[in-house]
Amino acid sequence: MAKKLFVGGLPYTTTSDDLKNHFSGAGSVVSAQVITDKFSGRSKGFGFVEMSSDDEANKAIEMFNGTDFGGRSLAVNEARPKTEGDRGSRGGFGGGDRGGRGRRDSY
């Protein structure tokens, strides 16, 4: 059964093909995807690699976690399933850089 890995610390110039080629050293790569910003199209510096088996996924973690890739240190671990309400690091109620008025319950 295939296992998906999270790969952080990618250089912003990394393509999905680069990621797939790099991880093929640990076994058969089912898929590789560098995550990009939906507006700018630029890499967010992380991605996901799906290895064809648990053994190959574990081998990839051992081989690549903490290693240099394009001048940056990779963080490789088993991907956690996305939970409902997972919207990234920005959340909360209004405010921030989204132009919301926010809540002013007390001053």
N, C-alpha and C positions, 0 to 999 in steps of 0.2 A: 504494500500500500504506500502511496506517495506521501511524503511529509514536506510541509512548507516551512521554510526558514526565513527569518527576518535578517536583513543585512543592512547595518547602519554604518555611517562613516564613509560613504562612497564619495569619491571626488565628483564634483558637479558636472564634469564632462563625461562621466561613465554612461554608456548606452546599455540597453537591455542585452544586446549581443555581446558586449564586453563582459557583462556579468555572467551570462550563460557560458561563454568560453572559459572564464576563470574557474567557475565551479565544476566544469566538466572534468577537471583534474581529480575530483573526488568520486566521480561516478556519472551515472546517466541523469541529465537535467531534463525534467519534464517541461518546465517553463521558467522564465526569468523575466522580471519586470522591474524597471527603475521607475519609481513614483515621481510624477511631475506635477507642477502647479497647473491647475486647469485653466488659469487665465494667461499666465506668461509662457507656459510650456517648458519652463526651466526645471531641472532636477531639484528634488527636495533633499538629496543626499542620502536617501535610503531606498531599499527595494525588497523584493521577495523572490526567493528561488525555491522551486519545488523539485525535490529530488525523488527518484523513482522508488526508493525504499528507505525504511528507517535506518538501516545500516549505513547506507550512503549518506543520509542526512547527518548522522552522528559523526561519520568520517569527515564530512565537510566542516562541521563545527570544530572538530579537533584540528583540522588542517588550517583553517582560515581565521578563526576567532583570534583577534589581537595581532594579526599580521599586517604588514604594510601593503597597501594597494594604491598605487598612484600617489604616494606621499602621505597617505592618511591611514590610520589604524582602523581596521574593520572590527565591527561588533557583529558576531554571528550567533544567533540562537534560534530555538524553535519559536515559530510565530504563534502568537496567542490568537484565538478566534476573536473577531470583532464583536463587541457586545452592543446591544441596543442602546442608543444614546451616545455612542462613541463618536464624537465629532471633532476629534483632535484636541489641541491644547487650548483652543479658544472656546469659551463657553460662558456661562453665567448669564446675568440679566442685564442687557443693554450695556452702554458705556464702551470703553475700549476704543479701538480704532474703527469701529463699524458705524460710528455716527449716531449711536443710540443716545437717548437722553439719560438712561440709567435710572436707578431708584434713589430717592433721597428721603429715606425714612426718618433720619434724625441728623441734627447738626449740633 
